[in-house]
Amino acid sequence: MEQMKDSPGLLELLPHPGFLVQENIIVRVNAPAAAMQISVGTPIGELLDACREDYEGFSGGCLYLTLSLSGVPMGACTIRTEAGDVFLLDDARENSVLESLELASRQLRLPLSNVMVSAQSLFAQLPESPEIRETAARLNRGLYQLLRLVGNMSDADSSLSRQETISVGGTFDEIFEKAGVLCQQAGFCLDYSGLKEDLFAMADRQQLERAVYNLLSNAMKFAPQGSTITARLTRRHRRLYLQIQDSGESPRPADLFHRYLRQSTLEDSRFGIGLGMVLIRSCATSHGGTVLIDTPETGGTRVTLTMTLRQNPDTALRSPSLRVEYTGGRDSALIELSQQLPWELYLP
């Protein structure tokens, strides 16, 4: 991807649809994109809908947004290079892979639930030994981590969104209040600033909650222990902006949004499978928003999740099937942050 700034012709070597935009006009299209009726000379504004404002404010980094291609929504990863803005559309394999993961999660959910119930029964019978209690807590945290992974496999598809009218400010305040306590116990300071006045809008509370916790989990993975993670929630007209920034290493943006499609290689284990980022971008898509990953001048990584404020229930996205409550009544924050939290928080 970095080489595209020197040779836009490399776009032709990509197996999935892509095109190059200069001065808001599509100037180069590869064969897969041409097969989707994307043409040179098309103003990019014709393909943007709710994401127009975010794209107009795009100044660098990696922006995930949704295009409208003949009325059909299509996700795209956008990177600004010296040659122009490179748009890489979602891989054709995406839907089938996500469907396979969702089917696999169904098969895993019941045995994992049985193991967790049995483990709780076993924990209740353990002697009061510090060594045994630590082992039990580490085992319990491992089960929570598996539950999180199964939940990510199940909920990565944005079509599963179920929206209702919620208190937007109240919902985010509650999420960050709980997260702040847990971040502190993990050795981080969470500095959160919310809306000055509350408002009500259509949203999927569970999806927003999981997206926020995944963003915080990612920040805690790469930020140095003892550092501050900042979170700012602001509103601009009908647009909501959640910005989370840490002082960790800068990511490789082009690799982040579709990591679960990559070939298996030896790499930094902190990156994981990549389903957390899929869930984050799915949350943005179902709420008419985008995800921007960039590096501020002060360093570190900054992720901005946006959403459109909808008051009309007719605009809500709904799933034809009933969503399964993946937590089983357990604390969702302990599940979502289980990769980063200390084992002491999982004592039975």
N, C-alpha and C positions, 0 to 999 in steps of 0.2 A: 504493500500500500504506500509506503514512504516513497518508493521509486516512481510513483505515478506523477509526482510533481515535475519530474524530468521527462517522463515518457507516457503521455496519456494513452498511447497505443497499446500499453499493457492491459488496458481495459478489455481488449479483445481476447485476452488469455484467460479471463475469469469465466468459470463454468456457470455462474448465475447472472441474472440481468443486472446491467449497470450502465450509467451514462454520466456524461460530464456537462456541467452547467457553467457558463461564463456570462456575466452580466445579465443574469436571470433568464437566459435562453439555453436550451439544450443544444450543444454543439457537436457532441459525439455520442454514439449509441453502439453498444456491442450487439452481437447477433441475437443472444437470448432476449435482450430488451426490445430489439426490433421485432421479434416474433410476437411480442406482447403489444404491438402497435404503438410503441413509443417512438416518436419521430424527431429527427433533427429539425431545429427551428421552432419547436414548441416552447412557449413561455412556461417556465416552471410554475408560475402562479396558477396556471390552469389545472395543475395536479395537486395543489395545496388547498386544504379546506380549513379545518379548525387549527391546523398547525402553521398557518401563514404568518401569524405574528411572531411565533418562536423562530421561524426560519429567517424572517427579516431582521431579527435581533441576533442571529448567529454570527459569531466573530472568530470562532476557532474551537478546536477540540473535536468531539464526535457527538453528533446529534442523531438520535433515533426518533423518527416521526412516521406519520401515516400519510401515504399518497392516495388519491382517488383516481383509479385507472378505469375509465368508462363506467364510473359509479361503483367499482369494486375496490374496497380498501386494501392497501398493500403496504406493509411495513418496509422502511428503508433506513439504512445507516448512512449518514452524510458526513464526509470529512472534507475540510477545506485544505487545499493544496495550492502551490504556486500557480498551477495550471488552471485552477478553478475548483468548484465544488463537485466532488465525486459522490454519486448516489449509488449505493449497492442495495438492491432489493432483496427481500427475504428469499432464501434458498427454496427451491421447489420441494426439497425433501422435508422442509420444516413441519408441515401439517402431519405427515405420516409419522415422523419421529415423535412429535408431541403426543399424537394419538397412541402410539406404542407405549410411551412412558406412562400415559394415563391408565392404560389397560394393565400394565405391570404393577402400578401402584395399587390397583384394586386387589390383585392377587397377594400383594405383600401386606396389605392393611390388616387382614384378619389374623394371620399368624403373629404379626408384630404385636397386635393388641393382646392376644393370648399370652405371649411372653411377658408383656408388661404387667398384666394382671397377676400372673404367677410370680413374677419377681417381687411385686408389692407384698404378696402373701408370704414369700420367703423372707423378705426384709423384716417383717413383723416378728419373726421367730429368731432373729439373730441375737447372739449374746452382746452385752454392752462392752465391746472391746473397741478401742480407738482404731486399731488396724483393720478390723473387720468392717467397721462403720465406714472407713475411708474407701475400702474396696467396694462396698455396696453403693456408696455415693458415686464413685467413678463408673460403675456398671450402670447406675440409673441415668447418669449424664449421657452415656453412650446410647442408651435406649431413646432418650430424648432427641439425640442427634439423628438417629435412624428415623424417628417419627417426623422430624423436620424434612429430611430428604424425601420421604414418601409424600409428604404434603406438597413439596415443590414439584414433584413429578406429577401429582394430581391436578394442581391448580395453575400450571404455567400457561394454559390456554385462556386468552382473554374472553372467549365466548362464554366462560363460566361465570361472568360477573353478574351479581344480583344486587340491584341498587334500590335504595329507598331514601327518603328525606332524612338527613342527619344534621346535627349541629356540627358544622365543619370545625370551627375553632375549638369547641369543647372536645371533639373527638381527637384532634391532634394534641391538645393539651394533656389529655388523659394518657395517650400513648407515650408522650415524651416525659411525663411525670414518672411513670413506671420505669421507662428506659433509663432515666437519669440516675435512679437509685442503683440499678443493675450495672450501669457503666462505671459508677463509682466503685462498686465492689470488685469490678474487673480491673481497676487501676486507671480509669479514664475520667476526665471531667467533661460532662455534656452541658454545653452552653446553648440553651434553647430560647428563642424569642418567637412568640406566636402572634396571632392577629390582635389588633387593638380593639376590634369590635367583632362580635360573633355574627354568623350568618348561617342560613340553612340552605342546603342544596342536595341534589340527588347524588348519591355515592354508594359504593360498596365498602362498608366499614371493615369487613374482614380483609378484603383485598388491600385497602390502604394500610391497615395495620401490618400486614405481612410485608408489604413493600417497604415501609419505614424500618421495620426491624432488620430486613435484609440489607438495606442501605447502611444502617448502623453496624451490623455485623461485618460488612465489607470494610468499613472505615476502621474498626477495631483490629481487623486482621493485619493491616499494613501500617497503622499509626504507632509510633513509639509509646511504650508504657509510660503513663504519667502525663501524657499530652492532652490537649483539649480538642474535642470534636464540637464544631459549631453547627447549629441548625437554625435556619431562619424561614419562617412561614409568612409570606406576604401576598397581597392581592393587588392586581392591576385590572380594573374594569371587571370583565367576566372571566379573568384568568387568575388561577392560584399558582403560586410558585413556592416549592419546598426546596431549599438549598442546604445540602449537608457537605461540610468541608472538613478535611483532616490534614495532618501534616506528614502523612506517609508518602511512600514512593509514588511517582506518577505512573499511571497504568499505560498499557498499549491499547489505545481506544479501539483500533480495528479488530482486535481479538475478543472484545468483551461481550458483544451482544449475541454471538452465535457460537460460543465456546463448546457447547454440547454437541455440535456437528463436526468438531475437529477430529483428526486422527489421533490415536492414543500415542503420547510421547512422554519422555521423562521431563518434568518441569516442576516449578515451584508448587508445592502441595497446597499453598494458601489459596490458589486460584479456584480449586475445587472443580466440580463438573460444569458450573456456569448456569445452573437452573435458577439460582437466585436472581440473576440479572434478567433472565427471561421473564420471571414473575414480575419484576419491577417494570419492564417495558410493556408487559401485558396490562398491568395496572394503568399505566399512562395511556395506552391505546383505548382501553374501555372507558376511560374518563375524558376522552377527547384531548389528550395531552401528548407531551414528548418527554424524552430523557436526554439531557445534555451532560457529557463528561468532559471536563477540561481541567487545565492546570492554571490556577491563579498566579499572579506575579509573585506572591509570597511563597509559592511552592506548595507541594502536597497535591491532593486530589479534591476536586469539587464536583458534586453531582447535583443537578437541578432537575427535579421532577415537576412537571406542570400538569394542570388539569383545567378543563372548562367547567365553570359553575353553571349547572343546569337546575332550573327550578321546575320545569315541566316534566311530570312523570312519564309522559308519552315518549320522551327521548331516552328513557332508561334502557340499558342493554340487559336482556334477561336470558337465562339459560333454559333450554327446553327440559333439562333434567335437574333433579334435586341435588344440590351440593351436599356432600358428606362433611360432617363436622370432624375434621381431622385430629383435633386436640384430645378428643375423648374426655372433655371436662378438665383437662390439665391447663396449667398457666401457659398461655400462648407466648408470653415474653420469654419464659424459661426455655421453651422449645426453640423459638426463632434465634435466640442468642446463645444457644447451648455450645456452639463451637468456640466461643470466646470466654464464657463465664467460668469461674473457678468451681472445682468439684464440690466445695463446701456447701454450695447452694442447692445441691441435689441429695443432701442427706435424707434418707427415708424417715 
